[in-house]
Amino acid sequence: MDVLRLSALVDQIQETLQSSFEGRAYWVSARIMNVKKYPSSRRCYLTLEEYDNKIKTAEMRSVFWATTYIEIEKFEKSTAQVFRDGIEIICKVKVRFHPVYGLNLDVLQIDVAHTLGTLELERQQTLDRLVKENSATIQLHDGGYVTANNQLPLPAVISQIALITAPNSDGQRDFNQEILKNRHAYTFAVTEFLVTIQGDQAHSMIIEQLGLIERHKITFDAVAIVRGGGSQADFRPFDEYELARSIANFKIPVFTGIGHDRNQSIADLMARQQKTPTKVAALFVEHNFAFENKLLALKTNLFVAINDQIQKAREKLDHAKRLVKISGPQAILNRGFAILTLNGKIVTDPALVKENAELKILLKDTAIYSTVTKKIKDEKGNHL
């Protein structure tokens, strides 16, 4: 039996591999797993794996060295997601064999464009799923998403606000400063629901806070979900299906200000997006200012209407006075008529006048006292 030293066998393996793979690089598609990043030394160790119907069909240990670690940074910046287990990538690799550490793949480059396309596809699939599975509360209309939440009517005045934000964050500070120091000196009651709003479980924690708001003893006028700036990867939780569905079906109007001006998350589409925490707070202030202006306009219109009614009443009263004046006893006497009185009362019913009755006849400037000697009925006016 021929016995080889292990190093001799390893040398043969190395020579064979070098003869086949030396100076060559390959583009491969795989899922990354067991990712261990060391930013300080700028290295990342991982495995590239392939699956067929959830059955692992291949696995290779792989590494990013200091010279290629920048590829991970480019990936995270461009794709807005953390380089972590479970992501499917296309990457350029070369085969390396070490006598002690064995066979590895050195990762030279990541095809970010492929990942971006995959992410956009996933995002569109999420949106399609939201519409398909929630057709009663989420519809696509003229290129925009109409949801039960973003169609909720706003109260005339927004005073009770539920704020979902991270503790001691820029978003928390910016929102509260804008609310407290608003130029109209309006008072708002802000109840904070503090939670970490970045990381893989951020969307679940935000959903929990929405549940707390719904069960809270206070009936809120609006919900604000805010966070300050950050890397694009920090905004990934706002594209999660469950969070988007929760917002779209929430019974209180939700406003998002998650600190990015360029991009629009799926959560933004389900709610009322205001880009930044400051803009969300400013919207609440301006909403109440608009209501105050409406009240001032109503007040002005009311006073105008009251004055108009008073003026009309005065005109009617003046007209009535004129009618009374021209219809009064003295006016009648001045026109040559007489007023007949009986026992101090004006006679309007001839039947009350009997023969021998004592009458007083008033003329313009004379009073005549008379006794009735004869009374004749004159229906046809023959005596006029």
Long-range contacts (C-beta under 8 A, 24 or more apart in sequence): 7-99, 10-99, 11-99, 13-97, 14-97, 14-99, 17-95, 17-97, 17-103, 18-97, 21-94, 21-95, 24-94, 24-95, 25-92, 25-93, 25-94, 25-108, 26-92, 26-93, 26-94, 26-95, 27-90, 27-91, 27-92, 27-93, 27-111, 28-90, 28-91, 28-93, 29-88, 29-89, 29-90, 30-58, 30-60, 30-88, 30-89, 30-91, 31-86, 31-87, 31-88, 31-89, 32-83, 32-84, 32-85, 32-86, 32-87, 32-89, 33-85, 33-86, 34-85, 35-83, 35-84, 35-85, 37-72, 37-83, 39-69, 41-66, 42-66, 42-69, 43-69, 44-69, 44-72, 44-83, 48-91, 48-93, 48-105, 60-103, 60-104, 60-105, 61-102, 61-103, 61-104, 61-105, 62-93, 62-104, 62-105, 62-106, 62-107, 63-104, 63-105, 63-106, 63-107, 64-107, 65-106, 68-106, 68-107, 68-108, 68-109, 71-107, 71-108, 71-109, 71-110, 72-110, 74-110, 74-112, 75-110, 75-112, 75-115, 76-231, 76-232, 76-233, 77-231, 77-232, 78-112, 78-115, 78-116, 78-232, 79-112, 79-115, 79-116, 79-119, 79-232, 79-233, 80-119, 80-231, 80-232, 80-233, 80-235, 80-236, 80-263, 81-119, 81-232, 81-233, 81-236, 82-200, 82-233, 82-236, 84-200, 87-115, 88-115, 88-118, 89-114, 89-115, 90-114, 90-115, 123-239, 123-266, 126-239, 126-240, 126-241, 126-244, 126-266, 127-266, 127-269, 129-241, 130-241, 130-244, 130-245, 130-248, 130-266, 130-270, 133-245, 134-245, 134-248, 134-249, 137-248, 137-249, 138-245, 138-248, 138-270, 144-269, 145-269, 145-270, 147-247, 147-248, 147-249, 147-270, 147-271, 148-248, 148-249, 149-247, 149-248, 149-249, 149-250, 149-253, 149-254, 149-270, 149-271, 150-248, 150-253, 150-254, 150-270, 150-271, 150-272, 152-251, 152-252, 152-253, 154-221, 154-222, 154-253, 154-287, 155-221, 156-291, 157-221, 157-287, 157-288, 157-291, 158-188, 158-221, 158-222, 158-284, 158-287, 158-288, 159-187, 159-188, 159-189, 159-221, 159-288, 160-188, 160-189, 160-191, 160-218, 160-219, 160-220, 160-221, 160-222, 161-188, 161-189, 161-190, 161-191, 161-220, 161-221, 161-222, 161-223, 161-224, 161-284, 162-191, 162-193, 162-213, 162-216, 162-220, 162-222, 162-223, 162-224, 162-252, 163-190, 163-191, 163-192, 163-193, 163-223, 163-224, 163-226, 164-193, 164-195, 164-197, 164-206, 164-209, 164-210, 164-213, 164-223, 164-224, 164-225, 164-226, 165-192, 165-193, 165-194, 165-195, 165-197, 165-224, 165-225, 165-226, 165-227, 165-277, 166-194, 166-195, 166-196, 166-197, 166-198, 166-227, 167-194, 169-227, 169-228, 170-227, 170-228, 170-229, 170-259, 170-277, 171-226, 171-227, 171-228, 171-257, 171-258, 171-259, 171-277, 172-226, 172-277, 173-228, 174-226, 174-228, 174-276, 174-277, 174-278, 174-281, 175-224, 175-226, 175-257, 175-277, 175-278, 175-280, 175-281, 176-281, 177-278, 178-277, 178-278, 178-281, 178-282, 178-285, 179-281, 179-284, 179-285, 182-281, 182-282, 182-285, 183-285, 184-285, 184-288, 184-289, 184-292, 186-285, 186-288, 186-289, 188-284, 189-218, 191-216, 191-218, 191-220, 197-225, 197-227, 197-237, 197-258, 198-227, 198-230, 198-234, 198-237, 199-237, 200-237, 202-237, 203-237, 203-238, 203-240, 203-242, 203-243, 204-242, 206-237, 206-243, 207-242, 207-243, 207-246, 210-246, 210-247, 210-250, 213-252, 214-250, 214-251, 214-252, 220-252, 221-252, 221-253, 222-252, 222-253, 222-254, 222-255, 222-284, 223-250, 223-252, 223-253, 223-254, 223-255, 224-254, 224-255, 224-256, 224-257, 224-277, 224-280, 224-281, 224-284, 225-254, 225-255, 225-256, 225-257, 225-258, 225-267, 225-271, 226-256, 226-257, 226-258, 226-259, 226-276, 226-277, 226-280, 227-257, 227-258, 227-259, 227-277, 228-259, 228-277, 229-259, 229-260, 230-259, 232-260, 232-263, 235-260, 235-263, 235-265, 238-265, 238-266, 238-267, 238-268, 239-265, 239-266, 239-267, 240-266, 241-266, 243-267, 244-269, 244-270, 245-270, 247-271, 255-280, 255-283, 256-280, 257-281, 329-362, 333-362, 333-363, 333-364, 334-364, 336-364, 338-362, 338-363, 350-375, 350-377
